[in-house]
Amino acid sequence: MTTTVTAETQNVQPRRSHKPHPIRDMVIKRSLIGILTLVLVSILVFAATQVLPGNAASAVLLNTATPARLHALETQLGLNRPA
């Protein structure tokens, strides 16, 4: 004699199908997009500061920059020290 085991004989509820939660999925997607955006903007800003000529002293002085004034401001801002 064979007996078949069913959910009713084991007193176990049948599994419900898993439905995705739309708000949770949207929050995860938006968070990942935000993190990716921050990384890309950071890379772009870093690359731009490395490629563009000059330093902070020449940007501050603009048209009034002379070699003596540049040297004085670089010393004041600490731009002449190694990183």
Buried (B, 14 or more C-beta within 10 A) or exposed (E): EEEEEEEEEEEEEEEEEEEEEEEEEEEEEEEEEEEEEEEEEEEEEEEEEEEEEEBEBBEEBEEEBEEEBBEEBBEEEEBEEEE
